[in-house]
Amino acid sequence: MAATTQLRTYTVREGLLDEWVERWREEIVPLRLRFGFRLGQAWIDRERNQFIWTISWEGEGSFEERNRQYWDSPERERMALDPRDYLEKTEARDVARVY
């Protein structure tokens, strides 16, 4: 199985960057890990109001399939966290490590 890694860049609504990071750490990270995703590093760019992170999947099925299972899960629904409340723009691109 080849790993899929995504580099995700989120532009966060003005004034919500710290709250987004806190909710990401406390709610999203634990559930992503329970679903078998690996999380790399995460950064904030305060000047651009951006949150940048990496997420990988190396299990059965594709990244897209596992991501759909995550989003469709009762645990994710109970989270009551709609990214649209925090994020103005999202960008995700598949990347490959060279070093």
Summary of the structure (lengths in Angstrom):
residues: 99
radius of gyration: 13.6
end to end distance: 19.7
largest distance: 40.7
contacts: 238
relative contact order: 0.30
helix: 36%
strand: 34%
